[in-house]
Amino acid sequence: MKKLLLFPFLFLNFACLQSDVKFPEKKEVLTNEFSGFENFFPIATIDMSDKGIKDKIHIIFVSFNYDGKENDENFPKNESMGNFTFKIQENGLYKPTFSKNALKIDKKYEKYFIENKKMYLKAKSENKNVFEFIEKFDEPQWWQDDETPINSKGEKFKFICQFEMYNIFNDDCGVFVFYDETDKEVKYIHQYD
């Protein structure tokens, strides 16, 4: 009899683990070093275990101080505020590859930052169903050229999802999210129509 009771318990717990989360808290997705910054707006955590991906995929909007520069010394080579990476730590939390200086907001950009923060908090307080606009295609539906990232072994990252920022924020770009198990990275590519 005890064996029969154990199976439903295990099944229920396994089913609970296979779930997506709307608006996770920053401390649940970012390392302590970065979770205190106001620039990070966690939108969702996606469970992709049904696709063989063990790591949770955190969808995070990052508000940068847009200054129109193509190259920024606060980002690693070949990265920018429209093409950046998070390293997945052993505990599953994300650590950005860009420096903390990339998160400084100046007076010129402050009103946009505040507007985006208000929009995010409103969507979060209303418990907006973000999964209505996070699209999980087999392949990215690029708005511009194919920008599929390549890992350290020369292999393509796995495409996870894409979404349009205007659904929550005052931004008209498309965000394409990729994952790589080899390098333990999640990459965000932004494109404009």
PAPA-338319 format. One record per atom (N, C-alpha, C, O, CB): x negated, y negated, z negated. Coordinates in steps of 0.1 Angstrom, whole numbers, padded with zeros to 4 digits, always signed. Last residue first. Glycine has a CB too. Layout:
# PAPA-338319
XYZ...
This chain:
# PAPA-338319
-0124-0463+0364-0117-0461+0377-0119-0472+0386-0114-0472+0397-0102-0458+0375-0153-0454+0346-0143-0463+0349-0137-0461+0363-0144-0458+0372-0148-0478+0347-0164-0430+0322-0164-0434+0336-0152-0444+0337-0142-0442+0330-0163-0423+0346-0186-0416+0299-0175-0425+0301-0176-0429+0316-0187-0432+0321-0176-0438+0292-0194-0386+0283-0196-0394+0295-0184-0403+0297-0173-0398+0297-0199-0384+0307-0208-0371+0255-0197-0379+0260-0201-0387+0272-0211-0395+0271-0192-0388+0248-0219-0339+0244-0222-0351+0252-0209-0358+0256-0199-0351+0261-0231-0348+0264-0232-0320+0218-0219-0325+0225-0222-0338+0231-0228-0347+0225-0207-0325+0214-0255-0293+0213-0252-0308+0215-0238-0309+0221-0233-0300+0228-0262-0314+0225-0273-0271+0211-0263-0275+0200-0260-0290+0201-0263-0298+0192-0269-0272+0186-0287-0260+0231-0293-0272+0225-0284-0277+0213-0288-0286+0206-0295-0283+0235-0269-0238+0237-0283-0237+0236-0290-0248+0228-0297-0245+0219-0289-0236+0250-0243-0248+0239-0246-0240+0227-0261-0238+0226-0266-0237+0214-0240-0226+0229-0230-0279+0247-0240-0269+0250-0244-0262+0238-0249-0267+0228-0252-0277+0256-0202-0296+0260-0208-0289+0249-0219-0280+0255-0218-0274+0265-0197-0281+0241-0185-0327+0269-0192-0315+0272-0199-0309+0260-0202-0316+0251-0203-0318+0284-0159-0348+0279-0166-0342+0267-0172-0329+0272-0165-0320+0277-0157-0341+0255-0153-0379+0292-0155-0365+0296-0164-0359+0285-0175-0364+0283-0161-0364+0310-0130-0405+0293-0141-0399+0286-0141-0384+0289-0130-0378+0288-0139-0402+0270-0122-0434+0313-0120-0420+0310-0132-0414+0303-0144-0417+0306-0118-0412+0324-0113-0467+0302-0122-0457+0308-0117-0443+0305-0108-0441+0296-0136-0458+0302-0102-0491+0292-0096-0484+0304-0105-0473+0310-0104-0471+0322-0092-0494+0314-0093-0500+0260-0104-0496+0269-0097-0488+0280-0089-0480+0278-0115-0488+0261-0082-0502+0232-0081-0513+0243-0093-0511+0252-0102-0519+0253-0081-0527+0237-0070-0469+0224-0079-0481+0223-0077-0490+0234-0071-0487+0245-0093-0476+0222-0052-0448+0230-0053-0453+0217-0060-0466+0216-0056-0475+0208-0061-0443+0209-0050-0447+0258-0039-0440+0250-0040-0444+0235-0030-0443+0228-0040-0425+0251-0072-0457+0270-0061-0466+0267-0050-0460+0259-0041-0467+0254-0056-0471+0281-0090-0435+0274-0091-0443+0262-0079-0451+0259-0075-0454+0248-0103-0451+0263-0081-0404+0286-0081-0418+0289-0080-0426+0276-0071-0424+0268-0070-0422+0299-0101-0374+0285-0089-0382+0281-0092-0396+0285-0103-0401+0287-0087-0381+0266-0111-0340+0288-0112-0354+0291-0100-0361+0287-0089-0355+0285-0114-0355+0307-0132-0312+0277-0119-0319+0279-0122-0333+0284-0134-0337+0285-0111-0319+0266-0155-0294+0282-0145-0292+0271-0132-0298+0274-0121-0292+0275-0150-0297+0258-0179-0278+0302-0169-0289+0301-0158-0285+0291-0153-0274+0291-0162-0291+0315-0211-0269+0291-0197-0265+0293-0188-0277+0292-0189-0285+0283-0193-0254+0283-0240-0280+0309-0232-0280+0297-0218-0275+0301-0214-0275+0313-0231-0294+0291-0261-0261+0331-0250-0271+0329-0244-0269+0315-0242-0258+0311-0240-0270+0340-0296-0257+0325-0283-0252+0327-0272-0262+0324-0275-0271+0316-0280-0239+0318-0322-0263+0319-0318-0266+0332-0304-0261+0335-0300-0260+0347-0327-0261+0342-0328-0261+0292-0332-0250+0301-0328-0252+0315-0329-0243+0324-0326-0237+0295-0317-0283+0280-0332-0282+0281-0337-0271+0289-0349-0271+0293-0338-0281+0267-0288-0290+0302-0295-0288+0289-0310-0286+0291-0315-0288+0302-0290-0275+0282-0271-0316+0319-0279-0304+0320-0287-0302+0307-0292-0312+0301-0289-0305+0332-0237-0329+0325-0251-0329+0318-0258-0315+0320-0251-0305+0322-0250-0333+0304-0221-0341+0353-0222-0329+0344-0236-0329+0338-0246-0328+0345-0219-0316+0351-0212-0361+0368-0222-0364+0359-0224-0353+0349-0227-0355+0337-0220-0378+0352-0200-0369+0400-0202-0358+0390-0214-0361+0381-0225-0363+0386-0204-0344+0398-0188-0403+0404-0196-0391+0407-0197-0381+0396-0194-0384+0384-0210-0396+0411-0155-0409+0391-0166-0414+0399-0174-0401+0403-0169-0391+0406-0175-0424+0392-0138-0394+0378-0133-0407+0383-0143-0413+0393-0139-0420+0402-0129-0417+0372-0134-0359+0377-0142-0371+0377-0136-0383+0383-0129-0381+0394-0156-0368+0384-0122-0337+0360-0115-0345+0371-0122-0358+0372-0117-0368+0367-0100-0346+0370-0141-0308+0351-0137-0323+0350-0131-0329+0362-0135-0325+0374-0149-0331+0346-0124-0277+0351-0135-0285+0356-0131-0300+0354-0119-0303+0354-0138-0282+0371-0102-0268+0338-0113-0258+0339-0125-0266+0343-0136-0263+0339-0110-0248+0350-0089-0292+0314-0090-0286+0327-0101-0276+0327-0110-0276+0318-0092-0297+0338-0075-0304+0290-0084-0293+0290-0084-0286+0304-0078-0275+0305-0082-0283+0279-0069-0337+0278-0067-0327+0289-0078-0317+0290-0090-0321+0291-0065-0334+0303-0052-0354+0256-0065-0347+0257-0063-0335+0267-0056-0326+0263-0071-0342+0243-0026-0362+0254-0034-0368+0264-0049-0363+0265-0056-0367+0273-0035-0383+0262-0015-0347+0234-0007-0349+0246-0015-0355+0257-0012-0354+0269+0005-0359+0243-0031-0347+0212-0032-0336+0221-0023-0337+0234-0025-0329+0243-0029-0323+0214-0023-0368+0196-0035-0370+0205-0036-0359+0215-0042-0360+0226-0047-0372+0198+0004-0379+0184+0000-0366+0190-0011-0368+0200-0008-0369+0212+0012-0358+0195+0000-0400+0156+0002-0399+0171-0004-0385+0176-0014-0381+0171-0006-0410+0178+0005-0408+0130+0002-0394+0133+0004-0391+0148+0010-0381+0151+0010-0384+0124+0006-0434+0123+0018-0428+0129+0017-0413+0133+0026-0407+0138+0021-0436+0142-0020-0437+0114-0009-0438+0104+0005-0432+0110+0013-0427+0102-0007-0452+0099-0034-0434+0138-0036-0425+0128-0024-0425+0118-0019-0414+0114-0049-0427+0120-0024-0457+0152-0022-0443+0158-0024-0433+0147-0016-0423+0147-0032-0441+0169-0034-0476+0134-0020-0475+0137-0017-0461+0142-0007-0455+0138-0016-0486+0147-0062-0472+0136-0055-0470+0123-0040-0469+0125-0033-0461+0117-0058-0481+0113-0066-0479+0163-0069-0465+0158-0061-0463+0145-0055-0452+0144-0084-0464+0156-0059-0506+0163-0052-0497+0171-0054-0482+0167-0044-0474+0167-0056-0498+0186-0078-0516+0145-0064-0517+0142-0056-0507+0150-0046-0501+0145-0059-0531+0144-0102-0511+0160-0100-0505+0147-0085-0505+0143-0080-0495+0138-0108-0512+0136-0098-0527+0182-0098-0512+0184-0096-0505+0171-0089-0495+0170-0112-0508+0190-0099-0552+0169-0087-0548+0177-0086-0533+0178-0076-0527+0176-0086-0555+0190-0125-0552+0159-0114-0553+0150-0101-0548+0157-0093-0541+0151-0112-0567+0144-0139-0552+0184-0141-0541+0174-0129-0541+0164-0123-0530+0162-0154-0543+0166-0131-0576+0195-0127-0563+0201-0128-0551+0192-0120-0542+0192-0136-0561+0214-0142-0594+0176-0127-0594+0178-0123-0581+0185-0112-0576+0182-0123-0606+0186-0170-0589+0179-0163-0585+0166-0148-0584+0168-0141-0576+0163-0166-0595+0156-0186-0597+0199-0178-0585+0201-0169-0582+0190-0160-0573+0191-0188-0574+0204-0197-0621+0189-0191-0621+0202-0181-0609+0204-0171-0610+0210-0201-0622+0213-0210-0612+0165-0198-0621+0164-0190-0621+0178-0178-0622+0177-0202-0635+0161-0220-0577+0169-0222-0592+0167-0209-0600+0168-0199-0594+0170-0232-0597+0178-0226-0547+0153-0215-0555+0160-0218-0570+0158-0219-0574+0147-0201-0551+0156-0247-0519+0155-0245-0533+0150-0235-0540+0159-0236-0540+0172-0258-0540+0150-0252-0495+0165-0239-0496+0158-0237-0511+0153-0226-0513+0147-0238-0487+0147-0278-0492+0172-0268-0492+0183-0254-0496+0178-0245-0499+0185-0268-0479+0190-0292-0488+0149-0291-0502+0154-0281-0503+0166-0276-0514+0168-0305-0506+0159-0292-0461+0145-0282-0469+0138-0281-0483+0143-0270-0489+0142-0285-0469+0123-0298-0446+0177-0302-0452+0164-0291-0459+0158-0281-0463+0164-0314-0461+0166-0285-0415+0191-0288-0429+0192-0292-0435+0178-0288-0429+0168-0277-0438+0198-0277-0390+0185-0291-0391+0189-0295-0406+0191-0307-0409+0192-0293-0384+0203-0256-0384+0156-0258-0391+0169-0273-0391+0172-0282-0391+0163-0253-0405+0169-0246-0354+0143-0255-0365+0141-0258-0371+0155-0263-0364+0164-0268-0360+0134-0218-0336+0130-0225-0343+0141-0234-0354+0137-0231-0361+0127-0215-0348+0151-0215-0305+0112-0214-0320+0113-0222-0325+0125-0232-0319+0129-0217-0326+0100-0222-0279+0109-0212-0282+0119-0209-0297+0121-0201-0301+0129-0199-0275+0115-0244-0273+0095-0231-0273+0087-0220-0277+0096-0208-0278+0092-0232-0283+0076-0265-0276+0113-0261-0263+0109-0248-0262+0101-0241-0252+0102-0272-0257+0100-0253-0301+0137-0261-0297+0126-0257-0283+0121-0246-0278+0125-0261-0306+0114-0253-0311+0169-0246-0303+0160-0255-0298+0149-0264-0290+0152-0237-0292+0167-0259-0343+0181-0265-0330+0178-0257-0323+0167-0253-0330+0158-0280-0332+0173-0243-0362+0206-0243-0358+0192-0250-0344+0191-0247-0335+0198-0229-0358+0185-0250-0386+0231-0250-0373+0226-0249-0372+0211-0255-0381+0204-0263-0366+0231-0237-0407+0259-0244-0404+0246-0242-0390+0241-0232-0383+0245-0241-0415+0236-0229-0429+0279-0234-0416+0281-0243-0412+0269-0255-0415+0269-0242-0415+0295-0224-0455+0273-0214-0448+0282-0218-0434+0285-0211-0427+0292-0212-0455+0295-0245-0465+0260-0232-0464+0253-0221-0458+0261-0210-0455+0255-0228-0478+0249-0269-0440+0271-0264-0454+0269-0251-0453+0262-0247-0442+0257-0262-0461+0283-0298-0422+0284-0285-0423+0276-0282-0438+0274-0291-0446+0275-0286-0415+0263-0323-0420+0294-0312-0415+0302-0299-0415+0295-0289-0409+0300-0315-0401+0307-0339-0419+0262-0340-0420+0277-0328-0413+0284-0324-0403+0280-0353-0414+0281-0317-0427+0234-0327-0420+0241-0328-0422+0256-0318-0427+0262-0326-0405+0238-0309-0461+0224-0305-0448+0229-0317-0441+0235-0327-0447+0240-0294-0450+0240-0319-0486+0219-0313-0478+0207-0308-0465+0211-0304-0457+0203-0302-0486+0202-0327-0499+0242-0338-0492+0234-0332-0484+0222-0339-0476+0216-0348-0502+0229-0308-0495+0270-0308-0500+0256-0318-0492+0248-0317-0480+0248-0293-0499+0250-0299-0506+0302-0308-0498+0294-0308-0504+0280-0310-0516+0278-0322-0497+0300-0279-0524+0310-0279-0510+0315-0288-0501+0307-0284-0490+0304-0284-0510+0330-0260-0547+0291-0273-0541+0294-0272-0527+0299-0265-0519+0294-0283-0541+0282-0236-0556+0281-0238-0556+0296-0252-0550+0300-0255-0550+0312-0237-0570+0301-0230-0554+0255-0238-0566+0259-0241-0566+0274-0248-0575+0279-0250-0567+0251-0209-0541+0232-0212-0541+0246-0218-0555+0250-0213-0565+0248-0199-0539+0255-0214-0524+0205-0215-0539+0208-0219-0540+0223-0230-0540+0227-0225-0546+0199-0193-0496+0203-0206-0502+0204-0204-0517+0208-0193-0521+0212-0214-0495+0215-0174-0472+0188-0174-0486+0192-0187-0492+0191-0193-0494+0181-0164-0494+0183-0166-0440+0197-0177-0449+0191-0176-0463+0197-0176-0465+0209-0191-0443+0193-0144-0415+0191-0146-0427+0199-0156-0435+0190-0155-0436+0178-0133-0435+0200-0147-0380+0192-0150-0392+0184-0152-0404+0194-0160-0404+0203-0162-0391+0175-0139-0348+0187-0137-0359+0197-0137-0372+0189-0129-0375+0181-0123-0357+0205-0157-0320+0180-0151-0332+0175-0151-0343+0186-0161-0345+0192-0160-0337+0162-0154-0286+0181-0157-0298+0190-0150-0310+0185-0137-0310+0184-0153-0295+0205-0170-0261+0162-0158-0270+0164-0163-0282+0173-0174-0287+0171-0153-0275+0150-0187-0233+0177-0187-0247+0170-0174-0254+0173-0168-0253+0183-0199-0255+0176-0181-0211+0193-0180-0210+0178-0180-0223+0171-0173-0225+0161-0192-0202+0173-0165-0204+0221-0173-0214+0215-0171-0214+0200-0160-0216+0195-0169-0228+0221-0147-0186+0234-0161-0181+0230-0170-0192+0224-0182-0189+0223-0167-0176+0242-0123-0196+0237-0131-0197+0249-0145-0192+0246-0155-0194+0254-0131-0211+0254-0112-0195+0212-0106-0186+0223-0114-0186+0236-0111-0178+0244-0091-0191+0225-0126-0215+0199-0130-0201+0197-0124-0191+0207-0130-0181+0210-0127-0196+0183-0123-0242+0199-0124-0235+0212-0129-0221+0211-0134-0215+0220-0135-0243+0221-0106-0265+0183-0111-0252+0181-0111-0245+0194-0100-0243+0200-0102-0244+0170-0113-0299+0180-0107-0289+0188-0114-0276+0185-0126-0274+0185-0109-0292+0203-0104-0327+0163-0113-0316+0162-0106-0305+0170-0095-0301+0167-0117-0312+0148-0100-0362+0171-0095-0348+0170-0107-0339+0168-0118-0342+0171-0087-0344+0183-0110-0388+0166-0096-0386+0172-0091-0372+0170-0079-0370+0166-0097-0389+0187-0129-0408+0146-0126-0394+0149-0111-0393+0154-0102-0396+0147-0128-0385+0137-0146-0434+0152-0132-0432+0151-0129-0418+0155-0126-0415+0167-0124-0442+0159-0173-0454+0140-0168-0441+0145-0153-0439+0142-0149-0441+0131-0176-0430+0138-0179-0478+0129-0179-0477+0144-0173-0464+0149-0170-0463+0161-0192-0479+0150-0184-0480+0102-0170-0482+0107-0168-0480+0122-0157-0479+0127-0166-0496+0103-0204-0456+0086-0203-0466+0096-0189-0467+0101-0182-0457+0103-0212-0464+0108-0206-0434+0069-0201-0446+0064-0200-0458+0074-0195-0468+0070-0211-0450+0053-0216-0412+0084-0201-0412+0081-0197-0425+0075-0184-0428+0074-0198-0401+0072-0243-0411+0088-0235-0419+0097-0221-0420+0093-0214-0428+0099-0236-0413+0111-0254-0395+0067-0262-0407+0072-0253-0416+0081-0256-0428+0081-0274-0402+0080-0237-0373+0065-0236-0384+0055-0243-0397+0060-0238-0408+0057-0242-0380+0042-0225-0365+0099-0235-0364+0087-0233-0375+0078-0228-0386+0082-0249-0363+0093-0190-0361+0107-0203-0367+0108-0212-0365+0096-0207-0362+0085-0201-0382+0110-0166-0348+0101-0172-0346+0114-0186-0352+0116-0193-0348+0125-0163-0352+0124-0157-0353+0076-0155-0340+0081-0162-0337+0094-0162-0326+0099-0140-0337+0081-0161-0380+0072-0170-0371+0064-0168-0356+0069-0177-0348+0065-0167-0373+0049-0140-0390+0088-0154-0391+0092-0163-0382+0085-0172-0376+0091-0159-0406+0090-0111-0368+0091-0119-0378+0083-0133-0378+0088-0139-0368+0092-0118-0376+0068-0093-0362+0121-0101-0358+0110-0108-0369+0103-0110-0380+0109-0111-0347+0114-0070-0366+0140-0076-0376+0132-0083-0371+0119-0079-0374+0108-0065-0386+0127-0057-0333+0142-0056-0347+0146-0063-0356+0136-0061-0354+0124-0041-0351+0148-0072-0302+0149-0069-0312+0139-0068-0326+0145-0077-0330+0153-0080-0311+0128-0063-0269+0159-0069-0282+0162-0064-0291+0151-0054-0289+0145-0064-0286+0176-0071-0236+0146-0062-0247+0149-0070-0260+0152-0081-0262+0147-0053-0249+0136-0077-0210+0135-0077-0213+0149-0068-0225+0152-0059-0224+0160-0072-0200+0157-0074-0207+0108-0087-0211+0113-0087-0215+0127-0095-0223+0131-0097-0200+0111-0048-0196+0107-0050-0210+0102-0064-0215+0107-0065-0227+0109-0050-0210+0087-0052-0171+0116-0044-0180+0124-0046-0194+0120-0046-0203+0128-0029-0176+0123-0067-0160+0095-0073-0162+0108-0065-0171+0117-0071-0179+0124-0075-0148+0115-0047-0160+0075-0059-0169+0073-0066-0171+0087-0071-0182+0089-0069-0162+0063-0029-0142+0086-0025-0155+0084-0037-0165+0082-0037-0176+0087-0016-0156+0071-0045-0119+0087-0040-0124+0099-0036-0139+0097-0038-0147+0106-0028-0116+0103-0050-0114+0060-0061-0117+0069-0056-0124+0081-0062-0133+0087-0069-0105+0072-0024-0109+0051-0031-0120+0045-0043-0124+0055-0045-0136+0057-0036-0116+0032-0017-0086+0066-0010-0099+0069-0018-0111+0063-0018-0121+0069+0004-0098+0063-0038-0068+0054-0037-0071+0068-0030-0084+0071-0035-0093+0078-0031-0060+0076-0031-0064+0027-0043-0072+0031-0043-0076+0045-0047-0087+0048-0055-0063+0028-0009-0048+0026-0008-0062+0022-0019-0070+0026-0018-0082+0029-0006-0062+0007-0020-0024+0035-0009-0030+0043-0007-0045+0039-0005-0053+0047+0004-0023+0041-0037-0018+0014-0042-0020+0027-0032-0027+0036-0036-0036+0044-0046-0007+0034-0020-0012-0007-0028-0024-0008-0034-0028+0006-0036-0039+0009-0040-0022-0018-0008+0012+0000+0000+0000+0000-0009-0013+0000-0005-0023+0007+0009+0000-0012
